[in-house]
Amino acid sequence: MGDWTIADLEDWDARIRAKVEAFGLHPYPQDFEISDAEEMLGYMAYSGIPSHYGHWSYGKAFEKLRTLYAHGVSGLPYEMVINANPSIAYLMRDNSLCLQILTIAHVYGHSDFFRENFYFRATDATNALSSFRAAARRVRGYVEDPSIGAERVEPFLDAAHGLSLHINRNPSVPRLRPGEERERLLRDAVAPPDPWASLHQPHPVVMPDLQRNPPSPVDDLLLFVRDNNPYLSEWERDLLTVVDAQARYFQPQIDTKIMNEGWASFWHREILRALELPPGLHLEFLVHHNQVVRPHPGGLNPYHLGLEIWDTLDARCVGDRSLLFEVRRAERDVSFLRRFLDADLMRKLDLFEVDQRGEQRVASKVSSEDDWEAVKATLLQNVGSATIPVIRVVDADHGGSRTLLLHHDHDGRELHLEYAEHTLAHAYRLWGRPVLLATRLGNKEMLLRRDAEGFSAAPA
Amino acid sequence: MRTSDGERSDRSATDRKRHREKLRASIRENIADIIAEEAIIGRDRDRLVKIPIRGIREFRFVFGDNTPGVAQGDGSTEPGDVVGQAQRSGPGTGPAGDAPGDETYETEISLDELTEIMFEDLELPDLERRAMREIVSDHAARRKGYRRVGIRIRLDKRRTARERIRRLVVHRGRTGNELASPEQRLPFHREDLTFRHVTSTPRDDSNAVVICIMDTSGSMDTLKKYLARSFFFLLHRFICTRYRAVEIVFIAHHTEAREVSEDDFFHRGESGGTMISSGYRKALEAIETRYHPSLWNIYVFHCSDGDNFESDNPSALECATRLAAVANLFGYGEIKPGGKRSYESSMLHLFRRLDASNFQALVITDRTEVWPAFRGFLARDRAALPSEEARD
């Protein structure tokens, strides 16, 4: 243990909480748990969830983390904080008092973000952990059920994990039932009332294909399979629900990494300044703080980028920080960067586009007068869910043979073919009938197909 | 604010075990390539070896390697600047999970574990052992449940305390109230004491000697020696898993044979012609003087490129017959990196006349054949066992 006792931490926690309230942050009630390195690795492998279903991929994550840690390639994070009400945070036992104070303040920043940011509303923080626990128990039940067993659960989970990230990217767009969706399509097909109808060509009415399932392309692959493959067993449907719920729970964290880390770093700095630490602690704090938010040349440190933008926003606020709170409530990384990362800041940060040429990484565009918008566009493609290809279900009964047709929305980036092949095999396992994926490879429209015979690719 | 409960079970243990199993399966699939790696052959048993293992990949739809990214510079980056080496698709480059590409990484594994994996899929029966040689050499102690009686050192304090608490609860339930005062204690009882029980199983063990004979004549070049060495390595490893005390004898021969050190065996080149019988005689001599068949399991393997003097052939065959009679397993491996073109002139032709069930002659033409050849060699031993035939 470091140079502190539990009583010290509780004392500092109370002082920090007073500052948190004074600054107007609104975190969940907070639980802290002090853990050693091994336990931290364990939590990290399961993304911090205290009770999570078992799967070998988490064993792999653990081994990987431990190897990196043991070889000194990566350190452990100072803390982990869980989006839950009450929130749980894990503190590293080996940290010094100063680091613990910094960490506790940082945790409150995250917790405030979890509670107040729009995109976290759907995560149901109050019940999240208990529903994870219930899901873990059910999955264990399936594994122990002699009529199911690990040898069927594991490959099914492998397959479900392969598609789990393909979910609706904007939780503010409600998920309509097929009936409601058809009504919407019909409504949209009819021309809006036009007071100048006599002056215009009448709008042609294009009737939507109401027979098609889904009526319009669907983002949620796992849920679509669950609801439209009648041959799945109950336990299989349940596994799809569980895996989907987990991906949905973590999606906002993926989508707000830069904002969220910047926000927490911004506030831990504000809080520690306001605490008026004794000089020794303060100096140590500055060292740690700079360590965390320093730029990573050749890479991109989300703490640094996030904090820089929050600082420029804070500079705009004179006495009234309501702008900050408003932005924290309404944005996620893509919109946050689009709105507030301007050419000046990009130049100050020396952001550039990096391309791979042979064995080397080369700066292809820098944030110059001509190119900064292109660099920014590339950046927006590389944050959060934008790093995941958009793949939608277009037709569940393609060619009248219950073949699943998926469509990749090509945005200039190609799919990795080998990965696509194996992931289609996952989709085939879940769907039980041939699966097609329309995509573009080397400027040619291609149709990838996976069926009982195996994988094939043909020009569309 | 609380400290984590150190007693909590290690929850990732099951998932780690399963991942490890999958890794082992993938090692097993590629074993022929892995064991042919130069780095593995001829290592100490406790040393860790690094072997390239392809990580178990988790497939998702991801973008290909050539998608551009954004990075930060030191303030003076110009278009065209080289900012680093292309990453060999390391893990964790984005939130999408695993980076695609060649996820091969080196894994450290102890030689013992590798050997275990290697022989796991052979499903070999225990090799032939003669009763005379078996010596009860070891007692393996193993925990097995709990007992009410035992020696002091095996007292399980935790369980003992639990027994007492159990009695306390029963006592409370019966009298309907707490103990009247702290002075009224409920001491430990004889019945509370719980001891760990340990059983020991005697293990049968025996001795084995591996006799490696190699042709070191001028025609055996580095590649041939390397292939021979791979084979000897496997044989030695295998014998080590089956017997407790394993000795190894190296015999190098050209027209004359002598016992040499391991280093000389593999590295010192010689020249001249080949008389295989000399090597066999030397082996017979060693068996006679030091490794009597009634006390030792004997494994003999000979590697050569097969270019023997014609005149030596009858005597070689005779010695080989005598070796087969005393050895558990006797093998001849012909190393022909260029293919099998001189088959008819080779020793293989001659050894067809050797009629012994524990003799096996085989050809190795390149390094990927070492493992299949080795399997075939041991299969010979299996076929020689009557009990095994009955099982098949």
Contacts between the chains, C-beta under 8 A, distances in Angstrom:
chain1	res1	chain2	res2	distance
A	6	B	1	5.6
A	6	B	2	7.7
A	6	B	3	7.0
A	9	B	1	5.4
A	10	B	1	5.0
A	13	B	1	6.5
A	31	B	2	7.9
A	32	B	1	4.8
A	32	B	2	7.2
A	33	B	2	5.8
A	33	B	3	7.5
A	33	B	4	5.2
A	34	B	1	7.4
A	34	B	2	7.1
A	34	B	3	4.8
A	34	B	4	6.2
A	35	B	4	4.5
A	36	B	4	7.4
A	39	B	4	5.5
A	42	B	10	7.3
A	42	B	11	6.5
A	42	B	12	5.2
A	45	B	12	5.7
A	45	B	15	7.9
A	46	B	11	8.0
A	46	B	12	7.4
A	54	B	14	5.5
A	54	B	15	5.0
A	54	B	18	7.8
A	55	B	15	6.3
A	55	B	18	8.0
A	56	B	15	5.6
A	56	B	18	4.0
A	56	B	19	4.3
A	56	B	21	7.9
A	56	B	22	5.9
A	56	B	56	7.5
A	57	B	15	7.7
A	57	B	19	7.6
A	57	B	58	5.6
A	58	B	12	6.3
A	58	B	15	4.6
A	59	B	12	6.1
A	59	B	14	7.6
A	59	B	15	3.4
A	59	B	16	3.8
A	59	B	17	7.0
A	59	B	18	5.8
A	59	B	19	3.5
A	59	B	20	7.3
A	60	B	19	4.6
A	60	B	55	7.5
A	60	B	56	6.3
A	60	B	58	7.9
A	62	B	12	4.8
A	62	B	15	7.1
A	62	B	16	5.8
A	63	B	16	6.3
A	63	B	19	6.4
A	63	B	20	8.0
A	64	B	91	6.3
A	90	B	4	7.8
A	93	B	3	7.8
A	154	B	18	7.7
A	158	B	58	7.5
A	161	B	58	6.3
A	161	B	60	7.7
A	162	B	58	7.2
A	162	B	59	5.4
A	162	B	60	5.4
A	163	B	60	7.6
A	163	B	61	7.9
A	165	B	60	6.4
A	165	B	96	6.7
A	165	B	97	7.5
A	166	B	61	7.2
A	254	B	95	4.4
A	257	B	95	7.1
A	295	B	72	5.2
A	296	B	72	6.7
A	297	B	71	7.8
A	297	B	72	6.2
A	297	B	73	5.9
A	297	B	74	5.0
A	298	B	71	5.5
A	298	B	72	7.6
A	298	B	73	7.6
A	298	B	83	5.2
A	298	B	84	5.1
A	299	B	71	5.6
A	299	B	72	6.9
A	300	B	69	8.0
A	300	B	70	6.2
A	300	B	71	5.5
A	300	B	72	5.4
A	301	B	72	7.4
A	304	B	72	7.6
A	305	B	72	7.7
A	349	B	72	5.6
A	350	B	72	5.9
A	350	B	73	3.9
A	350	B	74	6.6
A	350	B	75	4.8
A	350	B	76	7.3
A	350	B	77	5.5
A	351	B	70	5.7
A	351	B	71	7.5
A	351	B	72	5.8
A	351	B	73	7.7
A	352	B	70	7.1
A	352	B	71	6.4
A	352	B	72	7.8
A	352	B	73	5.8
A	352	B	77	4.9
A	352	B	79	7.8
A	352	B	83	7.9
A	353	B	68	5.3
A	353	B	69	7.4
A	353	B	70	5.8
A	354	B	68	6.4
A	354	B	69	5.2
A	354	B	70	6.8
A	354	B	71	4.7
A	354	B	83	6.0
A	355	B	66	7.9
A	355	B	68	4.7
A	356	B	65	6.7
A	356	B	66	6.1
A	356	B	68	7.9
A	356	B	86	5.2
A	358	B	86	7.3
A	359	B	85	6.2
A	359	B	86	5.1
A	360	B	82	5.0
A	360	B	84	7.3
A	360	B	85	6.3
A	360	B	86	6.2
A	361	B	82	7.1
A	361	B	83	5.2
A	361	B	84	4.5
A	361	B	85	6.8
A	361	B	86	5.8
A	361	B	87	7.7
A	362	B	80	6.5
A	362	B	81	7.0
A	362	B	82	5.6
A	362	B	83	6.8
A	363	B	71	7.9
A	363	B	73	7.1
A	363	B	77	5.1
A	363	B	78	7.1
A	363	B	79	6.0
A	363	B	80	6.7
A	363	B	81	4.5
A	363	B	82	7.9
A	363	B	83	5.4
A	364	B	68	6.5
A	364	B	79	6.6
A	364	B	80	7.8
A	365	B	79	6.2
A	366	B	73	7.8
A	366	B	77	5.4
A	366	B	78	6.6
A	366	B	79	5.5
A	368	B	79	7.9
A	371	B	79	7.8
A	375	B	70	6.2
A	378	B	68	5.4
A	378	B	69	7.0
A	378	B	70	5.3
A	379	B	70	4.1
A	381	B	67	7.7
A	382	B	69	5.3
A	382	B	70	5.9
A	382	B	94	7.3
A	384	B	95	6.7
A	387	B	63	7.4
A	387	B	94	4.6
A	387	B	95	6.1
A	387	B	96	4.9
A	388	B	60	7.9
A	388	B	61	7.4
A	388	B	62	7.7
A	388	B	96	5.2
A	389	B	61	4.9
A	389	B	62	7.0
A	389	B	63	6.2
A	391	B	61	5.6
A	408	B	61	7.6
A	413	B	63	4.6
A	413	B	64	7.4
A	413	B	67	4.7
A	414	B	63	6.8
A	414	B	64	4.8
A	414	B	66	7.6
A	414	B	67	7.9
A	415	B	61	6.1
A	415	B	62	7.3
A	415	B	63	6.6
A	415	B	64	6.6
A	416	B	62	5.1
A	416	B	63	6.3
A	416	B	64	4.4
A	416	B	65	7.2
A	416	B	100	4.2
A	416	B	101	7.8
A	417	B	64	7.4
A	418	B	100	7.2
A	419	B	59	5.3
A	419	B	60	6.6
A	419	B	61	6.7
A	419	B	62	5.2
A	419	B	100	4.9
A	420	B	61	6.0
A	422	B	57	7.7
A	422	B	59	3.7
A	423	B	59	4.7
A	423	B	60	5.7
A	423	B	61	5.1
A	425	B	59	7.8
A	426	B	59	6.5
